[in-house]
Amino acid sequence: MVYRPLRYEQMMKAAEAFDCRARRMFGGMAIYTGPKMFAFLYESEIGLKLAPEDLAEAMNLPGAGPLHPEPDAEPMREYVKMPRDILDNFEAFQAWVERSANYARSRITN
């Protein structure tokens, strides 16, 4: 049986321009562009890795917070759990996914 978090299809559609792939990790699913992970799906939650200025902006969104892949685990650095209002608005969600994927791609060294 293939594990797919509840919002997998939404995530892959929002990130289709970034040649993404998914891999199971920590009881969830990591999403990569090239060699860099930029998103993490866990049950119905999506966390995005963001540049410091974007991370600060996202953390101020109502309902956003640190991403914990497991209840007792430390939060994932540079990741924000996106609020339901953003997840339920595809255009807004896609804009945040683009910020996240572009940040990850900017960190690829040749």
C-alpha positions as CSV (number, residue, x, y, z in Angstrom):
1,M,0.0,0.0,0.0
2,V,1.3,3.4,-0.9
3,Y,1.3,6.1,1.8
4,R,-0.1,9.4,0.7
5,P,-0.9,12.2,3.1
6,L,-4.3,13.8,2.7
7,R,-3.0,16.9,0.9
8,Y,-0.5,15.1,-1.3
9,E,-2.3,15.8,-4.6
10,Q,-2.8,19.5,-3.7
11,M,0.9,19.8,-2.9
12,M,2.1,18.1,-6.1
13,K,-0.2,20.2,-8.3
14,A,0.9,23.5,-6.6
15,A,4.6,22.5,-7.1
16,E,4.4,21.0,-10.6
17,A,6.6,23.7,-12.1
18,F,9.5,22.7,-9.9
19,D,10.1,19.1,-11.0
20,C,9.3,17.7,-7.6
21,R,9.5,14.2,-6.2
22,A,8.2,12.8,-2.9
23,R,9.9,10.5,-0.4
24,R,8.6,9.0,2.9
25,M,10.3,10.4,5.9
26,F,9.6,10.6,9.7
27,G,6.1,9.1,9.3
28,G,5.2,11.7,6.7
29,M,6.3,12.7,3.2
30,A,9.2,15.0,2.2
31,I,8.9,16.9,-1.1
32,Y,12.0,17.8,-3.0
33,T,13.0,20.0,-5.9
34,G,16.3,18.7,-7.2
35,P,18.3,17.5,-4.2
36,K,16.7,20.0,-1.8
37,M,13.7,19.3,0.4
38,F,11.3,22.2,0.7
39,A,8.1,20.8,2.0
40,F,6.9,18.2,4.5
41,L,3.5,16.6,4.6
42,Y,2.2,15.0,7.8
43,E,-1.4,13.7,7.9
44,S,-3.4,16.8,6.9
45,E,-0.6,19.3,7.6
46,I,1.9,20.9,5.2
47,G,5.1,22.6,6.3
48,L,7.1,24.7,4.0
49,K,10.8,25.6,4.3
50,L,11.1,29.4,3.9
51,A,13.8,32.1,3.7
52,P,14.1,34.0,7.0
53,E,12.0,37.0,5.9
54,D,9.3,34.7,4.4
55,L,9.4,32.5,7.5
56,A,8.8,35.5,9.8
57,E,5.9,36.7,7.6
58,A,4.3,33.2,7.5
59,M,4.7,32.7,11.3
60,N,2.5,35.8,11.7
61,L,-0.4,34.3,9.7
62,P,-3.3,33.3,12.0
63,G,-3.0,29.5,12.6
64,A,0.6,29.1,11.5
65,G,3.2,27.7,13.7
66,P,6.3,25.6,14.0
67,L,6.2,22.2,12.2
68,H,6.6,19.2,14.5
69,P,6.8,15.9,12.4
70,E,6.1,14.0,15.6
71,P,4.3,15.2,18.8
72,D,7.4,15.1,21.0
73,A,9.9,16.0,18.4
74,E,11.8,19.3,18.1
75,P,10.3,21.6,15.4
76,M,11.9,21.4,12.0
77,R,14.1,24.5,11.5
78,E,13.1,26.9,8.8
79,Y,9.7,25.2,8.4
80,V,6.3,26.7,9.1
81,K,3.1,24.7,9.4
82,M,0.8,26.5,7.0
83,P,-2.6,27.5,8.4
84,R,-5.7,25.9,7.1
85,D,-6.9,29.2,5.5
86,I,-3.9,29.2,3.2
87,L,-4.2,25.4,2.5
88,D,-7.8,25.8,1.6
89,N,-7.1,28.7,-0.9
90,F,-5.2,27.1,-3.8
91,E,-3.9,30.4,-5.3
92,A,-2.5,31.6,-1.9
93,F,-1.1,28.1,-1.2
94,Q,0.6,28.0,-4.6
95,A,2.2,31.4,-4.0
96,W,3.7,30.1,-0.7
97,V,4.9,26.9,-2.3
98,E,6.7,28.9,-5.0
99,R,8.5,31.0,-2.3
100,S,9.5,27.7,-0.6
101,A,10.7,25.9,-3.7
102,N,12.5,29.0,-5.0
103,Y,14.3,29.3,-1.6
104,A,15.3,25.6,-1.7
105,R,16.6,26.0,-5.3
106,S,18.6,29.0,-4.4
107,R,20.5,26.9,-1.9
108,I,21.7,24.4,-4.4
109,T,25.4,24.7,-4.9
110,N,27.1,23.5,-8.0
